[in-house]
Amino acid sequence: MRLFTLPLAALLSLLVVAAPALAQSVDTQFRKWLAADLWPDARKAGVSEKTFNAAFDGLTIDRDLPDLLLPGQKPADTQHQAEFRSPGAYFAENTVKGVTGGGRSRVQTHADTLARIESRTGVPGAIAVAIWGRESGFGAAKIPHDAVRVLATKAFASTRKDMFRKEIVAALVMLERGVPRSAMKSSWAGALGQPQFLPTSYLAHAADGDGDRAADIWNSAPDTLASIASYLQHFGWVKGRDWGFEVTVPESVSCALEGPDQGKKISDWAAMGITRVSGRPFPEHEARQEGFLLMPAGRNGPAFIVTPNFYVLKAYNESDLYALFVGHAADRIAHGDRTFSAGWGKVGGLKRSDVARMQRALEKMGHDVGGADGLAGFKTRRSIGLWQAKNGERPTCFPEASMAAKLR
């Protein structure tokens, strides 16, 4: 033991001295990157030197942000310890009620605004209000981060540099156009204001909802609602169509038929034995049009026939569960509290690395799982169902602990 005492002490001493030097080195690299790398792009986008210098005066990188890869660091294994939970956790009743209860009062308060917005964009007021509630608690959520610092840090040293480079340039354009620096507060991911727009979305979709010729997504509820609807309209919201319906899927219909690339007329799904949980037939105007099977927990949870509008909601946040939450909350805002008819099964209990291992095994067999990211999207779910059927098992179309040893 004594043999290692002096070398270890010396090493610790060196680390204490080296840590500030390393931090200083990274900050120096950051300042050089701003001047030599980011400034030319900002200038091309129309940002003045005055705006650029004011934005970064005294700014340092934010080392507390997630998903960073600072110079000299190795990529972290973000999948190994991350839990793969049941989708049902996303729909905790207190969370849903927080949006639906607050949403109903906002629908009444902003009835005239929402009517104008729906007339112009086709987006129902309940949908816009549900997104507003989910994103920022109707403006009550604390949004504490400095957006310029967040976006610059991530453009310099995140695992998605290219994406955040576009966003920091867009944020600088916002400042150039007169958005106050004090308004540039964001989430840890750089999302701004009550609709949680990234800067590129603000520039493309922020809208005036109160007639003052400005798009204030920080302080104006009408502007926030108009901006959300403008975003959905841009991505193809189909006026007059619903987002989807909870259904019962008989065992004769394979859960591997899920996905936006396997659409059928809703009347054809009905002919296969799929029925609405309400017992009512599908609306006639919907039955004639295309719908898609959605089973976010496979056979272990509620099932849905969704319309193209569901995938427009996914353009706001690329998550089946997010889009389902918004659609479900909007229904409850408009029609009263009704939980899903089917319950969420006891699935989960895995690590994301376990799911990623299954995905890689399925890829080796020729399945398209959408990437081995440890998340069970529709491509992974239906690939599991196809594998189960081929191996004589009942298809459930969802990762389960029992299959972990078989899919390695």
Beta strands, then each sheet from edge to edge (+ up, - down):
strand 1: 83-84
strand 2: 145-146
strand 3: 185-186
strand 4: 244-248
strand 5: 264-265
strand 6: 275-276
strand 7: 290-294
strand 8: 303-306
strand 9: 350-351
sheet 1: 1+ 9-
sheet 2: 2+ 3-
sheet 3: 5+ 7- 8+ 4- 6+
end
